[in-house]
Amino acid sequence: MGRELTLLTDQSEEQVQRIARYVDRKMRDLSLATRASDSILPVLTCYNLAEELFIASEENKILRRDLARLTEAQRSSREGDKH
């Protein structure tokens, strides 16, 4: 939102820029939707991004569990075909 920051990170400059644009877009969207003050806006943005992360993490866990089940079922099916 018009601020430049210097970050020390192992990420590529391209990745840092992508993340910065994403965060900036989220802040702008929240600013328009909530009319939050400049002091509250970063907190709301952090909360919303954390919420997205938690949801994505839960979805990832479910998908990994489903994949493990399918992999095991496929393995069991192949073993059954061998006998």
N, C-alpha and C positions, 0 to 999 in steps of 0.2 A: 504494500500500500504506500509506495513512494519512498520507502526506506531501503538503504543498502547496508548490508552487514558483511563482515568478513568472518568466514567460518574456517576452522581447522578440522578437516575431515579426510578420511581415506577414500571417499567417493570421488568419482570423476566430476569435472566441472559441469559436464552435460547433465549428469544425474542430479547434482546440487541445483542446477537451474530448473530442471523439471520439477523437483520437489518445491522449490521456492515459488514457481508459478502456480503450482497446485494449492499451496498454503495461501498465497495471495488471492487466488480466485475464491477460495473458501471464505476468507476474511471479507472480501468485497460482497459476496453473496449474503453473508450474515449481516453485514453493515446495512445493506438495502432492506433485508427482511425484518430486521429487529430495531433498526435505528439506535443500536447500542452505542454507548459513549466510547471514545477512543481508549479509555482505561479498562473497560469491561470487554471490549471486542476480542483482544488476544486470549482472554480466559475462555470466552464462549467458543472461540475457534479451536483452542486446545481440547476442550471438552468434546466438541463435535468430532474432531479428528480421532480422539481416543475412542469414542463410541464406534466410529467406523472400523477402527482397528480391532476392537473387541468382537464386533459382529463378524468381520472377515475371519478372525481367528477361530471363532466358533464354527463358522461354515467350513473352514479348512479342516478342523477336527472331524466334523461329520463326514466330509468327503474322503478323508484318509481312512476313517473307520469303514466306510462303505467299500472303498477300494480294497482294503485288507480282506473284508468278507468275500468280495467277488474273486479276488486272487486265490483265496483259500478254497472257495467252491470250485474254481476252475482247476486248481491243483488236485483236489479230491476227485473230480470228474475224470481227469487224465489218468490218475492212478487206478481208478475203477475200470477204465477202458483197457488197461494193461493186463488185468487179471482175468 
